[in-house]
């Protein structure tokens, strides 16, 4: 299982579990997507789970400043060497 972390608005992160083609968000006790304030917070929350890899998905600087359409999104994916 893989862990994908998506960076939103600078200090808001969502985390997803990816198994094959299935992507599901980590949920809180109200069954809503859990938000994190830092990568370290995600790492601590997921430290006991068995993930094979972790990646960070974030928008490019151009997308952050100028905006984008869904079809034009230029995200970068960075491997995090956590596991």
C-alpha positions as CSV (number, residue, x, y, z in Angstrom):
1,X,0.0,0.0,0.0
2,X,1.2,3.5,-0.9
3,X,0.7,6.8,1.0
4,X,0.0,9.9,-1.2
5,X,0.0,13.3,0.5
6,X,-1.6,16.2,-1.4
7,X,-0.5,19.7,-0.5
8,X,-3.3,22.3,-0.6
9,X,-3.0,26.0,0.2
10,X,0.4,25.9,1.7
11,X,-0.3,24.4,5.2
12,X,-3.2,22.0,4.5
13,X,-2.5,18.4,3.6
14,X,-4.8,15.5,2.7
15,X,-3.5,12.0,2.8
16,X,-4.6,9.0,0.7
17,X,-4.0,5.3,0.7
18,X,-3.4,3.9,-2.7
19,X,-3.7,0.2,-3.4
20,X,-3.5,-0.7,-7.1
21,X,-5.9,1.7,-8.8
22,X,-8.0,2.3,-5.7
23,X,-7.4,5.7,-4.0
24,X,-9.1,6.4,-0.6
25,X,-8.6,9.4,1.7
26,X,-7.6,8.9,5.3
27,X,-10.8,9.7,7.3
28,X,-11.3,11.1,10.8
29,X,-13.8,9.7,13.4
30,X,-16.6,11.6,11.6
31,X,-15.8,9.8,8.3
32,X,-14.7,13.0,6.7
33,X,-11.2,13.4,5.0
34,X,-8.6,14.1,7.7
35,X,-6.6,17.3,7.3
36,X,-3.1,17.8,8.5
37,X,-1.1,21.0,9.1
38,X,2.4,19.7,8.2
39,X,4.2,16.7,6.6
40,X,5.5,15.8,10.0
41,X,2.0,15.5,11.4
42,X,1.1,13.1,8.5
43,X,4.3,11.1,9.2
44,X,3.5,10.8,12.9
45,X,-0.1,9.8,12.2
46,X,0.9,7.1,9.7
47,X,4.0,5.8,11.6
48,X,2.4,2.6,12.8
49,X,0.8,1.7,9.4
50,X,2.4,-0.6,6.8
51,X,3.1,1.6,3.8
52,X,5.7,0.6,1.2
53,X,6.2,4.2,0.0
54,X,5.1,7.8,0.5
55,X,4.8,10.6,-2.0
56,X,4.0,14.3,-1.9
57,X,1.8,15.8,-4.6
58,X,1.9,19.5,-5.0
59,X,1.0,22.2,-7.5
60,X,3.8,24.0,-9.4
61,X,4.5,27.6,-8.6
62,X,2.8,28.7,-11.8
63,X,-0.4,26.9,-10.8
64,X,-0.2,28.4,-7.3
65,X,0.1,32.0,-8.6
66,X,-2.0,31.9,-11.9
67,X,-4.5,29.1,-11.4
68,X,-5.3,26.2,-13.6
69,X,-8.0,24.2,-15.2
70,X,-8.3,20.5,-14.2
71,X,-6.9,19.5,-17.6
72,X,-4.0,21.9,-17.3
73,X,-2.8,21.0,-13.8
74,X,1.0,20.7,-13.6
75,X,1.5,18.9,-10.4
76,X,4.8,17.5,-9.2
77,X,5.2,14.3,-7.3
78,X,8.1,13.9,-4.9
79,X,9.1,10.6,-3.3
80,X,9.4,10.9,0.5
81,X,11.9,8.4,1.9
82,X,9.9,7.5,5.0
83,X,9.4,3.8,4.6
